[in-house]
Amino acid sequence: MNFQLLIDNLTNPALLFFILGIIAVRLKSDLEIPPNSSKFISLYLLFSIGFKGGQELAHSEFELTIIWAVLFGIFIASAIPLYTFFIIRKKVGVENAGAIAAAYGSVSAVTFVTAVTFLEIQDIAFSGYMVAIMALMEAPAIIIGMLLIKVYGASNVLEVKLKKVVSHAFTNGSVVMILGSLLIGFLANDHEAEGIKPFTTDIFKGFLAIFLLDMGISSGKKLKAFLDSGKSLVVFAIVIPLINGSLTALLSQVITDNTGDRFMLAILAASASYIAVPAAMKIAVPKANPGLFLPMALAVTFPINITVGFPIYYIIAGL
């Protein structure tokens, strides 16, 4: 049964389009998704998942579980950078270690969106407030990463105030879109929300497939150079997310027995940011090398999560 779950995930059309993107790069094809189209699809996916999450939240009864889940998410986003920083620091230096730690403590909205499709295939529901938790986990990881660099690095490494970085974490386009859509979905009446359901739901999987094709192309372009940088970073990008996701799937039973929610919390812990964190690091720590932490998150961790990670976290979350 568990083997069948892995096979089903590997034959998911969206995932196969991701693989097609990598193959296209290897074949030196000129296949590409125009940048403007790619950005539109990204915003659409965030809008759709945020709006649907807001609708679900509007129909949910407020419970103490929600508060515990939010606190648990923030704890995860704060704890992961702390130990990942010390694991990787001697290999890449303080600045790069801080950036990598922030990336792995933060979250990937695309991985989250892909996980939603995985749960739909399994016919498992999750709570709408998971969308809010995802957005709230962006900033703590970035803050911890900045503090670690400031404490263990040279005094002149941080070239801007921490306040500016925190502000950027909350005003990042992906965070604004997901939180804004969540709020609108929460406030919208059911009749009006039903009117845009074909746009928010029916075409979602098609757009996701095209977006993952674009992600495959991007990953394929970055993969070779990164693999040449050293095996230790590759091992880190594979092992750390699997550990983070598995432990979270196991520990989350303390706050909820909902398999879907435990799975989504595991996804948030296992994913690595390749949008918000690189943008923040470019502002705050220009000495950090994006040629390390960006390919780690996008070209290694993302594929690992959506291929073998999803089934593993799902099985553990169901225990």
matplotlib code that plots the C-alpha trace (Angstrom):
import matplotlib.pyplot as plt

x = [0.0, 2.8, 4.7, 1.5, 1.3, 4.8, 3.9, 0.8, 2.7, 5.5, 2.8, 1.0, 0.7, 1.9, 5.1, 5.7, 5.6, 8.3, 10.4, 9.7, 11.1, 14.4, 14.6, 14.0, 17.0, 19.2, 18.2, 19.1, 15.6, 14.4, 11.2, 10.4, 7.6, 7.7, 8.7, 5.5, 3.3, 5.3, 4.8, 1.0, 0.7, 2.6, 0.2, -2.8, -1.8, -1.2, -4.6, -6.4, -5.1, -5.4, -9.0, -10.1, -8.3, -10.2, -13.5, -12.7, -11.7, -14.9, -16.9, -14.7, -15.4, -12.7, -10.9, -7.9, -6.3, -5.8, -3.8, -1.6, -1.1, 0.0, 2.4, 3.7, 4.4, 6.2, 8.3, 9.3, 10.3, 12.4, 14.0, 15.1, 17.4, 19.1, 20.4, 20.9, 23.1, 25.6, 25.5, 26.5, 28.5, 32.0, 31.3, 30.2, 31.0, 28.7, 27.0, 26.1, 25.1, 22.8, 21.1, 20.8, 19.4, 16.8, 15.8, 15.2, 13.4, 11.2, 8.6, 7.9, 4.4, 4.8, 5.6, 2.5, 0.3, 1.6, 0.9, -2.7, -3.1, -1.5, -4.1, -6.9, -5.7, -5.8, -9.2, -7.9, -9.0, -7.0, -7.9, -8.0, -5.9, -2.9, -2.6, -2.3, 0.4, 2.3, 2.4, 3.3, 6.3, 8.2, 9.4, 10.7, 13.1, 14.5, 14.9, 16.7, 19.0, 19.9, 20.5, 22.8, 24.9, 25.1, 26.2, 28.7, 29.8, 31.8, 30.1, 29.8, 28.1, 24.6, 24.4, 20.8, 18.7, 16.9, 13.7, 13.9, 14.4, 11.5, 9.3, 10.4, 9.4, 5.8, 5.5, 6.9, 4.6, 3.9, 3.0, 0.8, -1.1, -1.6, -2.7, -4.8, -6.6, -7.1, -8.8, -10.9, -12.0, -12.9, -15.0, -16.7, -20.2, -20.9, -23.0, -20.4, -17.6, -19.4, -19.5, -15.7, -15.3, -14.5, -11.5, -10.3, -10.9, -11.6, -8.5, -6.1, -4.5, -3.8, -2.1, -0.1, 1.1, 2.4, 4.0, 5.8, 7.0, 8.6, 10.1, 11.6, 13.2, 14.6, 15.8, 17.5, 19.4, 20.8, 21.3, 24.7, 26.6, 25.3, 26.2, 29.7, 30.0, 30.3, 28.6, 28.1, 25.6, 23.7, 23.4, 22.3, 19.6, 18.3, 18.6, 17.6, 14.2, 13.3, 14.3, 12.4, 9.3, 9.3, 9.9, 7.1, 4.7, 5.4, 5.4, 2.3, 0.1, 0.5, -1.6, -4.0, -5.0, -6.1, -3.9, -4.3, -3.2, -0.3, 0.8, 0.7, 2.7, 5.3, 5.4, 5.9, 8.8, 10.4, 10.1, 12.7, 12.1, 13.5, 11.5, 11.2, 14.5, 16.7, 15.0, 15.6, 19.2, 19.9, 18.9, 20.5, 23.5, 24.8, 27.9, 25.8, 26.0, 22.6, 24.4, 24.4, 21.1, 18.9, 19.8, 19.7, 16.1, 14.8, 16.9, 17.3, 14.9, 11.9, 12.1, 12.9, 9.9, 7.4, 8.7, 9.6, 8.9, 5.2, 4.5, 6.8, 5.2, 1.7, 2.4, 3.9, 1.0, -1.5, 0.1]
y = [0.0, 2.4, 1.5, 2.2, 5.6, 6.4, 5.2, 7.3, 10.4, 9.8, 9.4, 12.6, 14.7, 17.9, 16.1, 14.6, 18.1, 19.1, 16.2, 17.3, 20.7, 19.2, 16.9, 19.8, 21.6, 18.5, 18.2, 21.9, 22.6, 26.2, 25.3, 28.1, 29.8, 33.6, 35.4, 37.5, 34.4, 32.6, 35.4, 35.5, 31.8, 32.1, 34.9, 32.9, 29.8, 31.9, 33.7, 30.4, 28.6, 31.7, 32.3, 28.7, 28.7, 31.8, 30.2, 27.1, 29.2, 31.2, 27.9, 26.6, 27.0, 28.8, 26.4, 26.3, 24.0, 26.9, 28.9, 25.9, 25.1, 28.7, 28.7, 25.3, 26.7, 29.7, 27.4, 25.3, 28.3, 29.5, 26.2, 24.9, 27.8, 27.4, 23.9, 24.0, 27.0, 25.1, 22.0, 23.9, 26.9, 25.2, 24.2, 27.5, 30.3, 32.4, 34.5, 31.6, 29.4, 32.1, 32.4, 28.6, 28.4, 31.1, 29.4, 26.0, 27.5, 29.5, 27.9, 27.3, 28.4, 26.3, 23.2, 24.0, 24.4, 21.1, 19.4, 20.5, 18.6, 15.5, 15.6, 16.0, 12.8, 11.0, 12.6, 14.1, 17.5, 20.0, 23.1, 26.6, 28.2, 26.2, 29.0, 31.6, 29.5, 29.3, 33.0, 33.6, 31.2, 33.4, 36.1, 34.2, 32.2, 35.3, 37.1, 34.1, 33.8, 37.5, 37.3, 34.3, 36.2, 39.2, 37.2, 34.9, 37.1, 40.3, 43.4, 45.0, 42.0, 43.3, 46.4, 47.3, 47.4, 44.2, 46.2, 46.7, 42.9, 42.1, 44.6, 43.1, 39.6, 40.8, 42.9, 40.4, 39.9, 36.2, 36.9, 39.9, 37.8, 34.8, 36.7, 39.1, 36.3, 34.5, 37.6, 38.2, 34.5, 34.8, 37.9, 36.9, 35.7, 32.2, 33.2, 35.5, 33.0, 30.4, 32.7, 32.6, 28.9, 27.9, 30.2, 29.4, 25.6, 24.1, 25.3, 25.1, 21.8, 22.8, 26.0, 24.0, 21.6, 24.5, 26.2, 23.0, 22.7, 26.2, 25.1, 22.1, 24.3, 26.6, 23.7, 22.0, 25.2, 25.5, 21.8, 21.1, 24.1, 23.4, 19.7, 20.7, 22.8, 19.8, 16.7, 17.9, 20.6, 18.1, 15.7, 18.5, 19.6, 16.0, 14.8, 17.9, 18.4, 14.7, 14.9, 18.2, 16.9, 13.5, 14.9, 17.5, 14.9, 12.8, 15.6, 17.4, 14.7, 16.6, 19.5, 17.7, 14.3, 15.5, 13.7, 16.5, 19.2, 17.1, 16.5, 20.2, 21.1, 18.6, 20.1, 23.6, 22.3, 20.3, 23.0, 25.7, 29.2, 30.2, 33.5, 35.4, 34.5, 35.2, 38.5, 39.4, 38.2, 40.3, 43.3, 42.4, 40.2, 40.8, 38.7, 35.5, 33.5, 32.9, 30.3, 28.1, 28.4, 29.1, 25.8, 23.9, 24.9, 24.8, 22.2, 19.6, 20.0, 20.9, 17.7, 15.5, 16.7, 16.3, 12.9, 10.8, 13.3, 13.6, 9.9, 9.6, 12.6, 11.3, 7.9, 9.3, 11.8, 8.9, 7.0]
z = [0.0, 0.9, -2.2, -4.2, -2.6, -3.9, -7.4, -7.4, -6.4, -9.0, -11.8, -10.8, -14.0, -12.2, -11.1, -14.5, -16.0, -13.5, -14.7, -18.3, -17.6, -16.3, -19.3, -21.7, -20.2, -20.5, -24.1, -24.6, -25.8, -26.2, -24.2, -21.7, -19.9, -20.5, -17.2, -17.1, -17.6, -14.9, -12.4, -13.2, -12.6, -9.3, -8.2, -9.3, -7.3, -4.2, -4.8, -5.3, -2.2, 0.0, -1.1, -0.6, 2.8, 3.8, 2.8, 4.8, 7.8, 7.6, 8.0, 10.8, 14.5, 16.4, 18.6, 20.9, 18.4, 16.0, 18.5, 19.3, 15.6, 15.0, 17.9, 16.7, 13.3, 14.6, 16.9, 13.9, 11.8, 14.7, 15.8, 12.4, 11.6, 15.0, 14.5, 10.7, 11.0, 13.2, 11.0, 7.9, 9.2, 9.0, 5.4, 3.9, 6.4, 8.6, 6.0, 3.8, 6.8, 8.0, 4.6, 4.2, 7.8, 7.1, 3.8, 5.5, 8.4, 6.1, 3.8, 0.1, -1.0, -4.2, -2.2, 0.0, -3.1, -4.6, -1.3, -1.5, -4.8, -3.1, -0.3, -2.9, -4.6, -1.2, -0.5, 2.7, 4.0, 5.9, 7.9, 6.2, 8.9, 7.6, 4.9, 7.6, 9.4, 6.2, 5.8, 9.4, 9.2, 6.7, 9.0, 12.1, 10.1, 8.4, 11.7, 13.3, 10.3, 10.6, 14.3, 13.9, 11.2, 13.5, 16.5, 14.8, 11.9, 11.5, 12.9, 9.4, 7.7, 8.2, 6.0, 6.8, 9.9, 11.1, 11.1, 7.3, 6.8, 9.0, 7.1, 3.8, 5.1, 5.8, 2.6, 0.3, -2.7, -2.0, 1.7, 0.8, -1.8, 0.3, 3.4, 1.4, -0.4, 2.9, 4.3, 1.2, 1.2, 4.8, 4.3, 1.0, 1.2, -0.1, -3.1, -4.5, -3.8, -5.7, -8.7, -9.1, -8.1, -11.8, -11.6, -8.1, -8.3, -11.7, -13.5, -10.5, -11.4, -15.0, -13.9, -11.3, -14.0, -16.2, -13.2, -12.2, -15.8, -15.3, -12.0, -13.7, -16.3, -13.6, -11.5, -14.5, -15.3, -11.7, -10.9, -12.7, -11.3, -7.8, -8.0, -8.9, -5.7, -3.4, -2.1, 1.4, 0.4, -1.8, 1.2, 3.4, 0.9, 0.8, 4.4, 6.4, 4.9, 5.3, 9.0, 9.5, 7.8, 9.5, 13.0, 12.5, 11.2, 14.3, 16.9, 15.5, 17.0, 20.3, 18.9, 16.4, 15.3, 11.8, 9.3, 6.7, 9.1, 10.4, 6.8, 5.9, 9.0, 8.0, 4.5, 6.0, 8.1, 5.2, 2.5, 1.9, 0.7, -2.7, -3.0, 0.2, 1.8, -1.3, -1.7, 2.0, 1.9, -1.2, 0.9, 4.2, 3.5, -0.1, 0.8, 1.1, -2.2, -3.8, -6.0, -2.9, -1.0, -4.1, -6.0, -2.7, -2.1, -5.7, -7.5, -4.7, -1.7, -3.8, -6.0, -3.0, -1.2, -4.0, -5.0, -1.9, 0.9, 0.4, 0.8, 3.8, 5.7, 4.8, 6.2, 9.5, 9.8, 9.6, 12.5]

ax = plt.figure().add_subplot(projection="3d")
ax.plot(x, y, z, "-o")
ax.set_aspect("equal")
plt.show()
